[in-house]
Amino acid sequence: MTLHVILEGVISLLLVAGGAFVFIGSLGMAHLRDFYMRLHGPTKATTLGIGCMLVASMLYFWGTEGKPDIQEMLITLFLFITAPVSAHLLAKTALHLRIKYVEKTAGRPIELRPEELGEKPVPHPDRAHD
Amino acid sequence: MIEVALWISLALVVAAMALNVYRLTIGPDMPDRLLALDTMYINSIALIVLLGLWLDTKTYFESALLIAMLGFISTVAVCKYLLRGDIIE
């Protein structure tokens, strides 16, 4: 009896925490000033929030049906693997398109090679490489 | 207790989706809109999970998995298109 009460409390806490993290991620994406700042919200906070929600769902169905299910864990794992990959590609796209950024954003695009910014690649000084 | 938590979570996710639509509408550049869409499909997975908890059924988790995979693939495809001008070279 008490175990079910504790499990219910944990599930409720995870659900509210997941909703709060998802909301904070989207708030950061809507509110911050710069694309490179906006990228932080959805990639970290939203991923953590959806992970919390899926774990809550897994615990709920574990409690009601008596056996754990791998499916929610699979969705969580897939989202946790793919979020950094898509964030990396989005950042590369923004650098390629030379998105405007505010002065407080750390790291200048000048640190990148010219061909990563969409310019023509610099020919190698050694002519044998052509 | 779970019911109250479910309503709070549902309200927060719907508010997050409204913010995504806002960024999708005003987003000054293409990557902003792409990021808004990327966040929106993750939020739709959250909505599907909450619907599964609400209806007490596990039928909809396959669709959540499908949305996760196809959303990632479409984000990568649009990023490749913006980066290289072509998807499959």
Backbone of each chain as ProteinMPNN parsed JSONL, in Angstrom:
{"seq_chain_A": "MTLHVILEGVISLLLVAGGAFVFIGSLGMAHLRDFYMRLHGPTKATTLGIGCMLVASMLYFWGTEGKPDIQEMLITLFLFITAPVSAHLLAKTALHLRIKYVEKTAGRPIELRPEELGEKPVPHPDRAHD", "coords_chain_A": {"N_chain_A": [[0.839, -1.21, 0.0], [1.799, 1.296, 0.987], [3.95, 1.399, -0.696], [2.799, 1.805, -3.171], [1.833, 4.383, -2.825], [4.204, 5.822, -2.544], [5.327, 5.335, -5.05], [3.462, 6.611, -6.664], [3.838, 9.244, -5.862], [6.476, 9.642, -6.779], [6.094, 9.349, -9.534], [4.374, 11.517, -10.053], [6.03, 13.654, -9.333], [8.071, 13.369, -11.242], [6.606, 13.822, -13.557], [5.749, 16.52, -13.268], [8.237, 17.768, -13.084], [9.281, 17.105, -15.595], [7.483, 18.484, -17.3], [8.059, 21.104, -16.474], [10.766, 21.348, -17.222], [10.567, 21.049, -20.005], [9.05, 23.29, -20.601], [10.795, 25.324, -19.763], [12.906, 24.998, -21.538], [11.655, 25.635, -24.002], [10.939, 28.234, -23.437], [13.425, 29.468, -23.19], [14.21, 29.182, -25.854], [12.399, 30.864, -27.107], [12.94, 33.312, -25.995], [15.652, 34.184, -25.766], [18.432, 36.097, -27.224], [19.89, 35.475, -29.461], [20.849, 33.266, -32.072], [22.73, 31.307, -31.395], [22.63, 31.376, -28.636], [19.987, 30.623, -28.316], [20.013, 28.018, -29.094], [20.818, 26.58, -26.899], [18.669, 26.07, -25.122], [16.548, 24.161, -26.186], [18.219, 21.932, -26.734], [19.299, 20.962, -24.347], [17.615, 21.395, -21.984], [15.013, 20.677, -22.875], [15.423, 18.056, -23.75], [16.119, 16.772, -21.364], [13.698, 17.131, -20.011], [11.834, 15.647, -21.553], [12.945, 13.175, -21.17], [12.483, 12.806, -18.403], [9.667, 12.679, -18.438], [9.202, 10.349, -19.956], [10.381, 8.412, -18.355], [8.696, 8.613, -16.162], [6.321, 7.683, -17.324], [7.119, 5.066, -17.889], [7.495, 4.058, -15.294], [4.869, 4.24, -14.386], [3.423, 2.419, -16.025], [4.804, 0.179, -15.323], [4.02, -0.05, -12.674], [1.241, -0.466, -12.933], [0.89, -2.66, -14.634], [2.685, -4.546, -13.836], [4.988, -5.525, -15.065], [8.102, -4.41, -16.396], [8.572, -2.212, -19.242], [10.267, -2.022, -22.331], [9.951, -0.133, -24.221], [9.536, 2.682, -23.735], [12.021, 3.284, -22.68], [13.511, 2.898, -24.924], [12.669, 4.998, -26.614], [13.572, 7.146, -25.048], [16.35, 6.684, -25.047], [16.892, 6.922, -27.78], [16.195, 9.622, -28.253], [18.058, 10.879, -26.581], [20.388, 10.214, -27.84], [20.11, 11.38, -30.378], [19.711, 14.145, -29.999], [22.151, 15.742, -29.479], [23.403, 15.409, -31.964], [21.688, 16.589, -33.877], [21.763, 19.173, -32.857], [24.418, 19.884, -33.243], [24.51, 19.837, -36.054], [22.703, 21.897, -36.59], [24.067, 24.099, -35.499], [26.293, 24.126, -37.158], [25.021, 24.715, -39.574], [24.08, 27.304, -39.0], [26.495, 28.687, -38.706], [27.452, 28.401, -41.265], [25.598, 29.865, -42.749], [26.134, 32.364, -41.806], [24.792, 33.663, -39.582], [23.522, 36.475, -37.805], [25.017, 37.584, -34.725], [25.031, 38.437, -31.226], [27.229, 40.563, -29.261], [27.952, 39.361, -26.878], [28.059, 36.676, -27.237], [30.182, 33.982, -26.968], [33.214, 32.939, -28.611], [34.313, 33.278, -31.758], [33.278, 33.214, -35.184], [35.504, 33.511, -36.741], [37.41, 31.838, -35.907], [37.102, 29.563, -37.292], [37.787, 27.445, -40.134], [38.064, 28.768, -43.499], [36.531, 27.363, -45.406], [34.557, 26.258, -43.913], [32.835, 28.268, -43.495], [31.478, 28.671, -45.775], [32.964, 29.762, -47.789], [35.177, 29.692, -50.658], [37.335, 26.855, -50.735], [40.681, 27.101, -49.47], [43.454, 26.821, -51.603], [45.878, 24.212, -51.377], [49.22, 24.941, -50.294], [51.274, 23.394, -51.324], [51.755, 22.359, -54.547], [51.443, 19.846, -55.493], [49.255, 18.659, -54.378], [47.0, 19.244, -55.798]], "CA_chain_A": [[0.0, 0.0, 0.0], [2.66, 2.487, 1.037], [4.821, 1.399, -1.876], [2.077, 2.435, -4.271], [1.774, 5.831, -2.574], [5.531, 6.381, -2.863], [5.483, 5.276, -6.507], [2.611, 7.652, -7.227], [4.516, 10.517, -5.622], [7.637, 9.751, -7.667], [5.596, 9.566, -10.892], [3.865, 12.88, -10.139], [7.184, 14.557, -9.309], [8.75, 13.292, -12.536], [5.758, 14.459, -14.576], [5.798, 17.975, -13.126], [9.592, 18.195, -13.427], [9.404, 17.028, -17.049], [6.76, 19.612, -17.895], [8.778, 22.347, -16.178], [11.972, 21.417, -18.04], [10.166, 21.283, -21.393], [8.629, 24.684, -20.72], [11.967, 26.206, -19.648], [13.629, 24.906, -22.803], [10.977, 26.401, -25.046], [11.006, 29.649, -23.045], [14.744, 29.934, -23.603], [14.263, 29.303, -27.303], [11.601, 32.001, -27.564], [13.265, 34.565, -25.31], [17.036, 34.638, -25.855], [18.596, 37.125, -28.257], [20.856, 35.115, -30.476], [20.595, 31.855, -32.403], [23.644, 30.423, -30.663], [22.089, 31.255, -27.282], [18.705, 29.912, -28.361], [20.264, 26.591, -29.298], [21.052, 25.906, -25.626], [17.448, 25.641, -24.45], [15.961, 22.887, -26.622], [19.097, 20.76, -26.78], [19.578, 20.386, -23.032], [16.487, 21.368, -21.042], [13.882, 19.924, -23.414], [15.772, 16.635, -23.773], [15.983, 16.274, -19.988], [12.278, 17.094, -19.665], [11.162, 14.511, -22.196], [13.449, 11.987, -20.488], [11.732, 12.684, -17.149], [8.294, 12.241, -18.722], [9.19, 8.958, -20.408], [10.657, 7.564, -17.186], [7.455, 8.587, -15.377], [5.391, 6.779, -18.01], [7.585, 3.696, -17.717], [7.189, 3.655, -13.917], [3.423, 4.085, -14.252], [2.975, 1.15, -16.608], [5.394, -0.879, -14.514], [3.187, -0.208, -11.488], [-0.112, -0.949, -13.202], [0.85, -3.952, -15.325], [3.504, -5.505, -13.127], [6.278, -5.83, -15.678], [8.652, -3.219, -17.06], [8.501, -2.215, -20.691], [11.504, -1.49, -22.886], [9.654, 0.796, -25.31], [9.815, 4.058, -23.324], [13.474, 3.401, -22.557], [14.024, 2.98, -26.293], [12.439, 6.373, -27.084], [14.485, 8.01, -24.291], [17.715, 6.466, -25.548], [16.988, 7.475, -29.129], [16.201, 11.089, -28.172], [19.302, 11.332, -25.962], [21.468, 10.07, -28.819], [19.969, 12.235, -31.557], [19.66, 15.586, -29.71], [23.414, 16.432, -29.763], [23.735, 15.354, -33.391], [20.937, 17.622, -34.592], [22.234, 20.482, -32.398], [25.686, 20.133, -33.944], [24.219, 20.177, -37.453], [22.075, 23.222, -36.622], [25.106, 25.1, -35.272], [27.095, 24.213, -38.389], [24.222, 25.435, -40.567], [24.043, 28.726, -38.658], [27.8, 29.26, -39.048], [27.568, 28.428, -42.721], [24.758, 30.937, -43.278], [26.591, 33.614, -41.18], [23.719, 34.279, -38.797], [23.96, 37.576, -36.928], [25.119, 37.213, -33.322], [25.31, 39.584, -30.361], [28.639, 40.62, -28.879], [28.245, 38.558, -25.701], [28.243, 35.278, -27.608], [31.6, 33.656, -26.949], [33.673, 32.141, -29.734], [34.061, 33.981, -33.01], [33.374, 32.355, -36.366], [36.798, 33.682, -37.385], [38.266, 30.727, -35.515], [36.86, 28.414, -38.161], [38.448, 27.479, -41.434], [37.207, 29.504, -44.442], [35.57, 26.537, -46.128], [33.427, 25.953, -43.037], [31.935, 29.415, -43.51], [30.842, 28.777, -47.073], [33.825, 30.361, -48.808], [35.897, 28.709, -51.458], [38.464, 26.302, -49.98], [41.996, 27.65, -49.791], [44.278, 25.763, -52.212], [47.04, 23.796, -50.581], [50.427, 25.591, -50.82], [52.044, 22.442, -52.119], [50.968, 22.191, -55.767], [51.231, 18.419, -55.792], [48.005, 18.184, -53.824], [45.864, 19.613, -56.651]], "C_chain_A": [[0.865, 1.247, 0.0], [3.571, 2.56, -0.18], [4.121, 2.073, -3.045], [1.986, 3.942, -4.082], [3.097, 6.478, -2.939], [5.731, 6.425, -4.371], [4.667, 6.366, -7.187], [3.249, 9.025, -7.05], [5.686, 10.716, -6.558], [7.179, 10.05, -9.092], [5.101, 11.001, -11.052], [5.003, 13.892, -10.182], [7.893, 14.562, -10.655], [7.93, 13.976, -13.629], [5.852, 15.979, -14.496], [7.185, 18.497, -13.492], [9.809, 18.162, -14.932], [8.707, 18.179, -17.742], [7.493, 20.917, -17.676], [10.019, 22.466, -17.054], [11.639, 21.69, -19.503], [9.782, 22.748, -21.584], [9.829, 25.625, -20.657], [12.784, 26.181, -20.935], [12.989, 25.737, -23.892], [10.982, 27.887, -24.728], [12.36, 30.233, -23.435], [14.828, 30.104, -25.103], [13.484, 30.511, -27.788], [12.169, 33.325, -27.08], [14.659, 35.069, -25.6], [17.284, 35.387, -27.16], [19.263, 36.641, -29.527], [20.615, 33.651, -30.824], [21.469, 30.922, -31.588], [23.249, 30.307, -29.201], [20.818, 30.415, -27.288], [18.894, 28.413, -28.501], [20.426, 25.851, -27.967], [19.774, 25.325, -25.03], [16.929, 24.295, -24.906], [16.907, 21.704, -26.543], [19.3, 20.155, -25.4], [18.313, 20.271, -22.183], [15.34, 20.518, -21.58], [14.171, 18.43, -23.448], [15.64, 16.022, -22.378], [14.512, 16.158, -19.597], [11.562, 15.905, -20.273], [11.669, 13.198, -21.601], [12.717, 11.737, -19.179], [10.333, 12.137, -17.41], [8.244, 10.778, -19.133], [9.503, 8.003, -19.262], [9.417, 7.474, -16.297], [6.441, 7.633, -15.994], [5.8, 5.321, -17.825], [7.273, 3.188, -16.308], [5.701, 3.414, -13.734], [2.965, 2.747, -14.809], [3.612, -0.052, -15.923], [4.511, -1.147, -13.293], [1.828, -0.808, -11.778], [-0.111, -2.345, -13.8], [1.79, -4.977, -14.726], [4.814, -5.87, -13.789], [6.796, -4.603, -16.427], [8.615, -3.371, -18.576], [9.718, -1.49, -21.248], [11.226, -0.303, -23.812], [9.963, 2.25, -24.95], [11.31, 4.294, -23.194], [14.098, 3.573, -23.931], [13.858, 4.399, -26.84], [13.398, 7.326, -26.379], [15.903, 7.913, -24.834], [17.89, 7.113, -26.915], [17.051, 9.001, -29.083], [17.518, 11.591, -27.583], [20.474, 11.178, -26.919], [21.341, 11.134, -29.906], [20.004, 13.724, -31.236], [21.01, 16.277, -29.953], [23.768, 16.465, -31.245], [22.992, 16.459, -34.14], [21.367, 19.015, -34.138], [23.54, 20.854, -33.093], [25.434, 20.544, -35.394], [23.586, 21.552, -37.552], [23.115, 24.319, -36.415], [25.982, 25.258, -36.504], [26.354, 24.967, -39.472], [24.209, 26.931, -40.288], [25.374, 29.387, -38.976], [27.969, 29.393, -40.549], [26.786, 29.59, -43.316], [25.127, 32.295, -42.702], [25.445, 34.365, -40.522], [24.3, 35.399, -37.943], [24.004, 37.098, -35.484], [25.421, 38.465, -32.513], [26.737, 39.458, -29.837], [28.964, 39.693, -27.717], [28.436, 37.087, -26.034], [29.73, 34.962, -27.721], [31.95, 32.815, -28.161], [33.332, 32.808, -31.035], [34.09, 32.997, -34.17], [34.704, 32.487, -37.091], [37.746, 32.547, -37.017], [38.089, 29.518, -36.42], [37.63, 28.561, -39.457], [37.518, 28.149, -42.448], [36.182, 28.631, -45.141], [34.402, 26.123, -45.25], [32.445, 27.105, -42.981], [31.337, 29.626, -44.887], [31.683, 29.459, -48.122], [34.503, 29.262, -49.612], [37.065, 28.153, -50.645], [39.785, 26.886, -50.452], [42.824, 26.55, -50.446], [45.504, 25.474, -51.349], [48.293, 24.43, -51.147], [51.298, 24.664, -51.649], [51.243, 22.086, -53.358], [50.677, 20.73, -56.061], [49.906, 17.898, -55.267], [46.802, 18.472, -54.726], [45.368, 18.431, -57.469]], "O_chain_A": [[0.713, 2.134, -0.841], [3.922, 3.646, -0.64], [4.737, 2.812, -3.813], [2.051, 4.698, -5.052], [3.13, 7.54, -3.561], [6.235, 7.409, -4.913], [5.113, 6.972, -8.161], [3.215, 9.861, -7.953], [5.888, 11.812, -7.081], [7.769, 10.881, -9.782], [5.374, 11.638, -12.069], [4.967, 14.855, -10.948], [8.274, 15.619, -11.158], [8.483, 14.626, -14.515], [6.014, 16.652, -15.514], [7.307, 19.542, -14.131], [10.435, 19.06, -15.495], [9.258, 18.784, -18.661], [7.553, 21.754, -18.577], [10.31, 23.543, -17.574], [12.33, 22.461, -20.17], [10.134, 23.37, -22.586], [9.89, 26.607, -21.398], [13.293, 27.212, -21.375], [13.673, 26.455, -24.622], [11.024, 28.716, -25.637], [12.439, 31.35, -23.946], [15.443, 31.054, -25.588], [13.865, 31.127, -28.783], [11.91, 34.362, -27.689], [14.856, 36.282, -25.677], [16.473, 35.332, -28.084], [19.211, 37.314, -30.556], [20.216, 32.872, -29.959], [21.015, 29.869, -31.14], [23.491, 29.276, -28.575], [20.592, 29.602, -26.391], [18.043, 27.629, -28.08], [20.202, 24.642, -27.898], [19.786, 24.216, -24.494], [16.867, 23.362, -24.105], [16.464, 20.579, -26.309], [19.461, 18.939, -25.289], [17.973, 19.184, -21.716], [14.755, 19.727, -20.84], [13.276, 17.62, -23.205], [15.128, 14.914, -22.217], [14.12, 15.201, -18.929], [10.779, 15.231, -19.603], [10.925, 12.219, -21.529], [12.367, 10.598, -18.868], [9.864, 11.247, -16.701], [7.351, 10.044, -18.712], [8.952, 6.904, -19.204], [9.112, 6.416, -15.746], [5.783, 6.87, -15.288], [4.955, 4.448, -17.631], [6.844, 2.048, -16.132], [5.302, 2.497, -13.016], [2.212, 2.021, -14.158], [3.058, -1.151, -15.927], [4.278, -2.296, -12.919], [1.305, -1.576, -10.97], [-1.007, -3.139, -13.514], [1.71, -6.158, -15.063], [5.677, -6.469, -13.148], [6.02, -3.852, -17.018], [8.626, -4.476, -19.118], [10.148, -0.472, -20.706], [12.14, 0.446, -24.155], [10.571, 2.973, -25.739], [11.813, 5.36, -23.548], [15.082, 4.295, -24.093], [14.776, 4.944, -27.453], [13.976, 8.209, -27.013], [16.57, 8.924, -25.054], [18.898, 7.766, -27.182], [17.858, 9.611, -29.783], [18.043, 12.613, -28.026], [21.449, 11.923, -26.829], [22.34, 11.725, -30.315], [20.302, 14.517, -32.129], [21.022, 17.33, -30.59], [24.36, 17.431, -31.727], [23.588, 17.18, -34.94], [21.345, 19.951, -34.937], [23.738, 22.005, -33.483], [26.057, 21.476, -35.902], [23.88, 22.303, -38.482], [23.06, 25.355, -37.077], [26.37, 26.37, -36.863], [26.947, 25.758, -40.206], [24.311, 27.74, -41.21], [25.401, 30.518, -39.462], [28.547, 30.36, -41.044], [27.238, 30.229, -44.267], [24.505, 33.295, -43.061], [25.159, 35.519, -40.841], [25.412, 35.295, -37.425], [23.157, 36.315, -35.054], [25.988, 39.43, -33.026], [27.369, 38.407, -29.947], [30.111, 39.274, -27.565], [28.925, 36.325, -25.2], [30.449, 35.605, -28.485], [31.116, 32.075, -28.682], [32.156, 32.897, -31.388], [34.858, 32.036, -34.139], [35.015, 31.674, -37.962], [38.744, 32.307, -37.697], [38.847, 28.553, -36.322], [38.064, 29.652, -39.825], [36.299, 28.104, -42.278], [35.081, 29.092, -45.441], [33.368, 25.687, -45.757], [31.335, 26.946, -42.473], [30.74, 30.673, -45.14], [31.205, 29.72, -49.226], [34.414, 28.077, -49.29], [37.725, 28.909, -49.932], [39.995, 27.133, -51.639], [42.899, 25.445, -49.907], [46.069, 26.353, -50.698], [48.447, 24.47, -52.368], [51.983, 25.106, -52.572], [50.141, 21.553, -53.232], [49.75, 20.421, -56.809], [49.468, 16.816, -55.658], [45.7, 17.998, -54.451], [44.418, 18.568, -58.239]]}, "seq_chain_B": "MIEVALWISLALVVAAMALNVYRLTIGPDMPDRLLALDTMYINSIALIVLLGLWLDTKTYFESALLIAMLGFISTVAVCKYLLRGDIIE", "coords_chain_B": {"N_chain_B": [[-3.426, 12.131, -7.245], [-1.645, 11.728, -9.367], [-3.27, 12.597, -11.378], [-3.572, 15.379, -11.025], [-0.88, 16.144, -11.38], [-0.629, 15.378, -14.003], [-2.324, 17.182, -15.302], [-1.009, 19.62, -14.743], [1.437, 19.201, -16.035], [0.545, 18.859, -18.644], [-0.474, 21.426, -19.2], [1.895, 22.905, -19.09], [3.359, 21.802, -21.21], [1.748, 22.463, -23.373], [1.892, 25.244, -23.264], [4.598, 25.486, -23.846], [4.574, 24.576, -26.485], [3.124, 26.632, -27.653], [4.96, 28.716, -27.399], [6.887, 27.703, -29.11], [5.551, 27.893, -31.558], [5.39, 30.624, -31.739], [8.124, 31.308, -32.028], [8.57, 29.996, -34.401], [7.036, 31.512, -36.109], [8.058, 34.198, -35.994], [10.743, 33.814, -36.301], [13.878, 35.014, -37.259], [15.683, 33.928, -39.083], [16.528, 31.07, -41.165], [17.682, 28.78, -39.686], [16.611, 29.319, -37.145], [13.879, 28.812, -37.433], [14.024, 26.153, -38.093], [15.077, 25.082, -35.745], [12.922, 25.635, -34.07], [10.971, 23.927, -35.154], [12.21, 21.486, -34.657], [12.208, 21.429, -31.861], [9.5, 21.383, -31.543], [8.612, 18.898, -32.472], [9.679, 17.26, -30.53], [8.227, 18.154, -28.337], [5.727, 17.317, -29.145], [6.031, 14.583, -28.9], [6.12, 14.469, -26.13], [3.481, 15.228, -25.599], [2.135, 13.017, -26.662], [2.988, 10.994, -24.961], [1.836, 11.897, -22.59], [-0.83, 11.663, -23.318], [-1.023, 8.893, -23.553], [-0.676, 8.208, -20.848], [-2.982, 9.386, -19.834], [-5.136, 8.062, -21.095], [-4.542, 5.549, -20.271], [-3.254, 3.599, -21.819], [-1.008, 1.748, -23.949], [-0.856, 2.012, -26.619], [-0.046, 4.147, -28.186], [2.667, 4.502, -28.169], [4.249, 3.511, -30.172], [3.784, 5.304, -32.229], [4.979, 7.535, -31.095], [7.656, 6.749, -31.118], [8.027, 6.571, -33.887], [7.635, 9.258, -34.62], [9.827, 10.392, -33.328], [12.004, 9.245, -34.737], [11.523, 10.011, -37.448], [11.413, 12.78, -37.195], [14.025, 13.434, -36.404], [15.404, 12.573, -38.689], [14.332, 14.27, -40.635], [15.152, 16.773, -39.705], [17.939, 16.511, -39.975], [18.04, 16.214, -42.741], [17.093, 18.706, -43.733], [19.055, 20.36, -42.65], [21.329, 19.41, -43.993], [20.574, 20.153, -46.534], [20.606, 22.949, -46.318], [23.266, 23.309, -45.728], [24.793, 22.18, -47.826], [23.402, 22.523, -50.174], [22.245, 20.409, -51.321], [20.839, 17.162, -50.793], [21.411, 14.379, -51.033], [24.434, 13.637, -52.226]], "CA_chain_B": [[-2.173, 12.893, -7.293], [-1.122, 11.674, -10.733], [-4.154, 13.369, -12.262], [-3.188, 16.796, -10.896], [0.428, 16.295, -12.02], [-0.845, 15.258, -15.441], [-2.867, 18.458, -15.804], [0.047, 20.658, -14.69], [2.401, 18.889, -17.086], [-0.11, 19.127, -19.93], [-0.523, 22.875, -19.393], [3.246, 23.406, -19.37], [3.776, 21.388, -22.556], [0.986, 23.239, -24.36], [2.488, 26.58, -23.276], [5.869, 25.365, -24.568], [4.285, 24.498, -27.923], [2.735, 27.973, -28.099], [6.212, 29.472, -27.57], [7.53, 27.211, -30.337], [4.857, 28.46, -32.72], [5.807, 32.026, -31.778], [9.466, 31.394, -32.62], [8.45, 29.544, -35.795], [6.443, 32.586, -36.903], [8.862, 35.406, -36.114], [12.156, 33.479, -36.402], [14.417, 35.858, -38.328], [16.461, 33.191, -40.085], [16.114, 29.689, -41.417], [17.969, 27.865, -38.586], [15.691, 29.542, -36.024], [12.636, 28.08, -37.706], [14.349, 24.72, -38.036], [15.186, 24.745, -34.319], [11.566, 25.64, -33.516], [10.312, 22.682, -35.581], [12.871, 20.382, -33.963], [11.668, 21.398, -30.496], [8.065, 21.11, -31.584], [8.319, 17.454, -32.541], [9.965, 16.672, -29.215], [7.086, 18.462, -27.473], [4.596, 16.474, -29.537], [6.262, 13.283, -28.249], [5.677, 14.631, -24.74], [2.011, 15.198, -25.589], [1.679, 11.645, -26.903], [3.226, 10.242, -23.721], [0.806, 12.301, -21.628], [-2.096, 11.06, -23.757], [-0.985, 7.489, -23.166], [-0.943, 8.117, -19.413], [-4.356, 9.81, -19.578], [-6.051, 7.015, -21.539], [-4.085, 4.307, -19.672], [-2.99, 2.633, -22.879], [0.338, 1.837, -24.511], [-0.986, 1.901, -28.074], [0.469, 5.29, -28.934], [4.107, 4.688, -28.053], [4.864, 3.267, -31.475], [3.754, 6.558, -32.991], [5.991, 8.414, -30.513], [8.948, 6.302, -31.65], [8.083, 6.957, -35.302], [7.825, 10.702, -34.699], [11.207, 10.678, -32.933], [12.942, 8.899, -35.81], [11.313, 10.809, -38.652], [11.771, 14.165, -36.9], [15.485, 13.556, -36.471], [15.855, 12.438, -40.076], [13.968, 15.459, -41.41], [16.043, 17.865, -39.286], [19.239, 16.298, -40.607], [17.909, 16.433, -44.183], [17.023, 20.144, -44.014], [20.371, 20.914, -42.345], [22.221, 19.079, -45.103], [20.188, 20.969, -47.691], [21.083, 24.319, -46.117], [24.728, 23.333, -45.694], [25.459, 21.781, -49.063], [22.588, 22.796, -51.349], [21.786, 19.138, -51.86], [20.706, 16.254, -49.659], [22.231, 13.211, -51.347], [25.34, 14.123, -53.266]], "C_chain_B": [[-1.603, 12.909, -8.722], [-1.962, 12.542, -11.659], [-3.805, 14.86, -12.233], [-1.86, 17.047, -11.598], [0.292, 16.241, -13.528], [-1.382, 16.556, -16.029], [-1.816, 19.554, -15.814], [1.027, 20.458, -15.842], [1.832, 19.197, -18.463], [-0.15, 20.619, -20.218], [0.848, 23.423, -19.757], [3.687, 23.037, -20.782], [3.026, 22.19, -23.618], [1.516, 24.672, -24.436], [3.82, 26.567, -24.03], [5.631, 25.295, -26.064], [3.844, 25.85, -28.468], [3.98, 28.843, -28.309], [6.953, 29.022, -28.822], [6.881, 27.804, -31.572], [5.22, 29.936, -32.88], [7.169, 32.165, -32.452], [9.434, 30.961, -34.084], [7.895, 30.653, -36.672], [7.418, 33.735, -37.087], [10.316, 35.11, -36.415], [12.857, 34.201, -37.534], [15.114, 35.066, -39.424], [15.963, 31.76, -40.184], [16.47, 28.746, -40.256], [17.084, 28.073, -37.368], [14.405, 28.755, -36.224], [12.864, 26.579, -37.616], [14.46, 24.248, -36.588], [13.808, 24.704, -33.668], [10.827, 24.36, -33.902], [10.882, 21.48, -34.846], [12.35, 20.264, -32.528], [10.215, 20.998, -30.482], [7.782, 19.614, -31.703], [8.659, 16.76, -31.225], [8.803, 16.941, -28.256], [5.862, 17.634, -27.858], [4.775, 15.052, -29.003], [5.824, 13.338, -26.797], [4.157, 14.584, -24.646], [1.478, 13.79, -25.789], [1.876, 10.788, -25.66], [2.164, 10.595, -22.683], [-0.557, 11.737, -22.011], [-2.161, 9.586, -23.402], [-1.229, 7.296, -21.685], [-2.398, 8.419, -19.113], [-5.352, 8.71, -19.931], [-5.674, 5.643, -20.994], [-3.878, 3.216, -20.72], [-1.576, 2.829, -23.416], [0.321, 1.8, -26.033], [-0.185, 2.972, -28.805], [1.977, 5.422, -28.891], [4.839, 4.366, -29.34], [4.891, 4.548, -32.298], [4.765, 7.546, -32.418], [7.378, 8.053, -31.035], [9.109, 6.708, -33.112], [8.325, 8.448, -35.447], [9.254, 11.073, -34.339], [12.168, 10.41, -34.081], [12.772, 9.815, -37.009], [11.652, 12.28, -38.423], [13.269, 14.386, -36.972], [15.962, 13.506, -37.914], [15.513, 13.688, -40.873], [14.821, 16.654, -41.002], [17.405, 17.743, -39.97], [19.163, 16.592, -42.096], [17.868, 17.921, -44.498], [18.356, 20.815, -43.712], [21.354, 20.635, -43.475], [21.888, 19.92, -46.324], [20.708, 22.384, -47.539], [22.603, 24.383, -46.167], [25.323, 23.143, -47.077], [24.668, 22.121, -50.316], [22.013, 21.548, -51.978], [21.718, 18.168, -50.689], [21.567, 15.015, -49.863], [23.131, 13.588, -52.5], [25.85, 12.964, -54.09]], "O_chain_B": [[-1.147, 13.939, -9.217], [-1.448, 13.146, -12.6], [-3.748, 15.518, -13.272], [-1.712, 18.031, -12.323], [0.99, 16.95, -14.253], [-0.963, 16.986, -17.104], [-1.73, 20.329, -16.766], [1.399, 21.407, -16.532], [2.525, 19.72, -19.336], [0.107, 21.041, -21.346], [0.966, 24.293, -20.62], [4.309, 23.842, -21.475], [3.601, 22.555, -24.644], [1.59, 25.255, -25.518], [4.138, 27.507, -24.758], [6.388, 25.878, -26.84], [4.148, 26.187, -29.612], [4.054, 29.609, -29.269], [7.568, 29.832, -29.516], [7.567, 28.176, -32.523], [5.344, 30.439, -33.996], [7.36, 33.012, -33.325], [10.177, 31.491, -34.909], [8.237, 30.737, -37.852], [7.601, 34.211, -38.207], [11.071, 36.023, -36.75], [12.468, 34.022, -38.688], [15.131, 35.493, -40.579], [15.114, 31.307, -39.416], [15.611, 27.957, -39.863], [16.823, 27.125, -36.627], [13.906, 28.113, -35.3], [12.015, 25.833, -37.129], [14.0, 23.16, -36.242], [13.543, 23.851, -32.821], [10.134, 23.77, -33.072], [10.15, 20.57, -34.458], [12.085, 19.166, -32.038], [9.741, 20.358, -29.543], [6.828, 19.113, -31.109], [8.007, 15.787, -30.846], [8.434, 16.076, -27.461], [5.052, 17.287, -26.999], [3.791, 14.382, -28.688], [5.234, 12.389, -26.282], [3.606, 13.975, -23.729], [0.489, 13.403, -25.166], [1.031, 9.953, -25.338], [1.652, 9.721, -21.984], [-1.35, 11.375, -21.142], [-3.209, 9.079, -23.002], [-1.901, 6.346, -21.284], [-2.995, 7.789, -18.24], [-6.292, 8.448, -19.181], [-6.394, 4.671, -21.22], [-4.276, 2.067, -20.531], [-1.018, 3.924, -23.35], [1.354, 1.583, -26.666], [0.301, 2.74, -29.912], [2.533, 6.338, -29.496], [5.929, 4.884, -29.582], [5.875, 4.849, -32.973], [5.354, 8.321, -33.17], [8.178, 8.932, -31.354], [10.185, 7.136, -33.531], [9.119, 8.872, -36.286], [9.841, 11.96, -34.959], [13.039, 11.229, -34.374], [13.753, 10.34, -37.535], [12.124, 12.957, -39.337], [13.737, 15.383, -37.522], [16.816, 14.293, -38.32], [16.31, 14.128, -41.702], [15.183, 17.468, -41.851], [17.953, 18.722, -40.474], [20.099, 17.153, -42.666], [18.534, 18.367, -45.432], [18.76, 21.735, -44.423], [22.12, 21.514, -43.871], [22.777, 20.35, -47.06], [21.198, 22.971, -48.504], [23.171, 25.388, -46.597], [26.249, 23.856, -47.463], [25.202, 22.021, -51.421], [21.375, 21.604, -53.029], [22.445, 18.322, -49.707], [22.351, 14.641, -48.991], [22.666, 13.829, -53.614], [26.63, 13.165, -55.021]]}, "name": "protein", "num_of_chains": 2, "seq": "MTLHVILEGVISLLLVAGGAFVFIGSLGMAHLRDFYMRLHGPTKATTLGIGCMLVASMLYFWGTEGKPDIQEMLITLFLFITAPVSAHLLAKTALHLRIKYVEKTAGRPIELRPEELGEKPVPHPDRAHDMIEVALWISLALVVAAMALNVYRLTIGPDMPDRLLALDTMYINSIALIVLLGLWLDTKTYFESALLIAMLGFISTVAVCKYLLRGDIIE"}
